[in-house]
Amino acid sequence: MNVDWLIVGAGFTGATLSERLASQCNAKVLLVDKRDHIGGNSYDCYNEDGILIHKYGSHTFHTNSQMVWNYLSQFTEWRTYFHQVLTVVDGKKIPVPFNLNSLYALFPPRYAEKLEELLIQHFGFGVKVPILKLRETASGDLSFLAEYVYKKVYYEYTLKHWQLNPQELDRSVTARVPVYISRDNRYFQDTYQGMPKHGYAVLFSRMLRHPNIKLLLNTDYRELLGSIRFKRMIYTGPIDEFFQYKHGTLPYRSLRFDFETINQEYYQEVGTINYPHEYDFTRILEQKHLTGQKASHTTISHVFPQSYDPKVNDPYYPIPREDNRKIYSLYLQEADQIKDKVLFAGRLADYKYYNMDQAVARALTLFKEIASKNI
Ligand SMILES: Cc1cc2nc3c(=O)[nH]c(=O)nc-3n(C[C@H](O)[C@H](O)[C@H](O)COP(=O)(O)OP(=O)(O)OC[C@H]3O[C@@H](n4cnc5c(N)ncnc54)[C@H](O)[C@@H]3O)c2cc1C
């Protein structure tokens, strides 16, 4: 078989590049994935109880990029959906990111009122104050609040999720956690938010239905080397695996999802509830809230953080630490030397956590470079 492009990985990165190269450059593409489905980690499917589930954890689409929104809107209509997350603190369910409603859910009304006034006085209304800034600058009651939120909402969740305490992660991770001086309970404030109306798998199948795209599932690309001919390759798998781990392994955190179908319409109030303190799991997910499916029963999943072992589970979260970035930069230098033959992109090849919109944006930018022959 002769193709122009061999593309490894049918997640958002590989699918976007396949679609663009096939439809805009009339290129012949062979898209390969070792899993038995398209969609990468964003894949959804109906389980045996007829509920549409997200196999690799809830995926909510949100973006500020009109370019990404318009691009994907060619392949799907959207169901309006604003994601909400609750966290259990001291036995109470409070909205996160921590906001003014969280104050009232936790504290006696007069104290909550006092904290609200202080927050607005010091920072203004509608502002997101990073928790580190609040900890460093606050005094008196606001200092109490900063320590409370840091410890009860953030610190213990981080320990469970990463098995590291926040000091062992890049400061940038903690710096992103805000206290939001607002009554807005939405988890994201992006301009565009929604769920693909018929699910992610349908969106992907529409992206990939171009006649120039051949799709091969259940296949590790290494099985094909030698038997197919291609001009160039785009690789969206783990970059350390591509180079046979010659500079060491890049560590990840993984997750286990224990699914359970329950004979009631809804199990919980919102799509995600976090449990930073109690139990071994970090969250309970209920995708019916996201998908809007109507059914008399529901499926939930308990999320258990795991260490990553390539033989046992999937790599989910790159671990944001300086020493890991150094290893990655060695692989990047290797990648640079073969860039006329192989291009690397996506969350595993770039060793970087991307939201779906960032993965699509990265792919669209790379496509532009390829099309303008800059790369
Ligand atoms: C638990 C979790 C929840 C998330 N929730 C959200 C969310 O709510 N909103 C959001 O915007 N983003 C979310 N994301 C991020 C989202 O999953 C990523 O942005 C997206 O998956 C990136 O797409 P990708 O194509 O780069 O990688 P992937 O989707 O991981 O695709 C890579 C593909 O490459 C294949 N592959 C790897 N090696 C080989 C090989 N040797 N041969 C053949 N195929 C191979 C893999 O099987 C995989 O299918 C979440 C991520 C996780 C882990």
PDBQT file of the ligand as one rigid body, heavy atoms in Angstrom, charges set to zero:
ROOT
HETATM    1  C1  LIG A 401      -9.528  11.717  32.375  1.00  0.00    +0.000 C 
HETATM    2  C2  LIG A 401      -9.470  12.796  31.332  1.00  0.00    +0.000 A 
HETATM    3  C3  LIG A 401     -10.525  13.682  31.223  1.00  0.00    +0.000 A 
HETATM    4  C4  LIG A 401     -10.474  14.700  30.264  1.00  0.00    +0.000 A 
HETATM    5  N1  LIG A 401     -11.529  15.572  30.185  1.00  0.00    +0.000 NA
HETATM    6  C5  LIG A 401     -11.475  16.572  29.277  1.00  0.00    +0.000 A 
HETATM    7  C6  LIG A 401     -12.547  17.521  29.206  1.00  0.00    +0.000 A 
HETATM    8  O1  LIG A 401     -13.550  17.456  29.950  1.00  0.00    +0.000 OA
HETATM    9  N2  LIG A 401     -12.462  18.522  28.294  1.00  0.00    +0.000 N 
HETATM   10  C7  LIG A 401     -11.366  18.641  27.447  1.00  0.00    +0.000 A 
HETATM   11  O2  LIG A 401     -11.342  19.575  26.617  1.00  0.00    +0.000 OA
HETATM   12  N3  LIG A 401     -10.352  17.745  27.489  1.00  0.00    +0.000 NA
HETATM   13  C8  LIG A 401     -10.380  16.716  28.389  1.00  0.00    +0.000 A 
HETATM   14  N4  LIG A 401      -9.352  15.804  28.431  1.00  0.00    +0.000 N 
HETATM   15  C9  LIG A 401      -8.226  15.925  27.479  1.00  0.00    +0.000 C 
HETATM   16  C10 LIG A 401      -8.491  15.170  26.158  1.00  0.00    +0.000 C 
HETATM   17  O3  LIG A 401      -8.664  13.801  26.418  1.00  0.00    +0.000 OA
HETATM   18  C11 LIG A 401      -7.290  15.410  25.222  1.00  0.00    +0.000 C 
HETATM   19  O4  LIG A 401      -7.214  16.775  24.898  1.00  0.00    +0.000 OA
HETATM   20  C12 LIG A 401      -7.367  14.669  23.912  1.00  0.00    +0.000 C 
HETATM   21  O5  LIG A 401      -7.552  13.304  24.139  1.00  0.00    +0.000 OA
HETATM   22  C13 LIG A 401      -6.075  14.877  23.116  1.00  0.00    +0.000 C 
HETATM   23  O6  LIG A 401      -6.153  14.196  21.895  1.00  0.00    +0.000 OA
HETATM   24  P1  LIG A 401      -4.885  13.482  21.270  1.00  0.00    +0.000 P 
HETATM   25  O7  LIG A 401      -5.297  13.070  19.912  1.00  0.00    +0.000 OA
HETATM   26  O8  LIG A 401      -3.688  14.364  21.391  1.00  0.00    +0.000 OA
HETATM   27  O9  LIG A 401      -4.598  12.227  22.210  1.00  0.00    +0.000 OA
HETATM   28  P2  LIG A 401      -5.462  10.870  22.438  1.00  0.00    +0.000 P 
HETATM   29  O10 LIG A 401      -6.907  11.165  22.469  1.00  0.00    +0.000 OA
HETATM   30  O11 LIG A 401      -4.875  10.217  23.639  1.00  0.00    +0.000 OA
HETATM   31  O12 LIG A 401      -5.137   9.996  21.157  1.00  0.00    +0.000 OA
HETATM   32  C14 LIG A 401      -3.890   9.345  20.956  1.00  0.00    +0.000 C 
HETATM   33  C15 LIG A 401      -4.178   8.018  20.290  1.00  0.00    +0.000 C 
HETATM   34  O13 LIG A 401      -2.924   7.436  19.848  1.00  0.00    +0.000 OA
HETATM   35  C16 LIG A 401      -3.057   6.037  19.895  1.00  0.00    +0.000 C 
HETATM   36  N5  LIG A 401      -1.729   5.427  19.899  1.00  0.00    +0.000 N 
HETATM   37  C17 LIG A 401      -0.729   5.614  20.793  1.00  0.00    +0.000 A 
HETATM   38  N6  LIG A 401       0.333   4.865  20.481  1.00  0.00    +0.000 NA
HETATM   39  C18 LIG A 401       0.012   4.177  19.345  1.00  0.00    +0.000 A 
HETATM   40  C19 LIG A 401       0.695   3.230  18.534  1.00  0.00    +0.000 A 
HETATM   41  N7  LIG A 401       1.936   2.802  18.831  1.00  0.00    +0.000 N 
HETATM   42  N8  LIG A 401       0.085   2.733  17.434  1.00  0.00    +0.000 NA
HETATM   43  C20 LIG A 401      -1.201   3.118  17.129  1.00  0.00    +0.000 A 
HETATM   44  N9  LIG A 401      -1.892   4.003  17.869  1.00  0.00    +0.000 NA
HETATM   45  C21 LIG A 401      -1.300   4.530  18.968  1.00  0.00    +0.000 A 
HETATM   46  C22 LIG A 401      -3.813   5.823  21.210  1.00  0.00    +0.000 C 
HETATM   47  O14 LIG A 401      -4.439   4.545  21.229  1.00  0.00    +0.000 OA
HETATM   48  C23 LIG A 401      -4.811   6.982  21.208  1.00  0.00    +0.000 C 
HETATM   49  O15 LIG A 401      -6.069   6.591  20.710  1.00  0.00    +0.000 OA
HETATM   50  C24 LIG A 401      -9.359  14.805  29.410  1.00  0.00    +0.000 A 
HETATM   51  C25 LIG A 401      -8.296  13.910  29.533  1.00  0.00    +0.000 A 
HETATM   52  C26 LIG A 401      -8.335  12.925  30.499  1.00  0.00    +0.000 A 
HETATM   53  C27 LIG A 401      -7.162  12.001  30.653  1.00  0.00    +0.000 C 
ENDROOT
TORSDOF 0
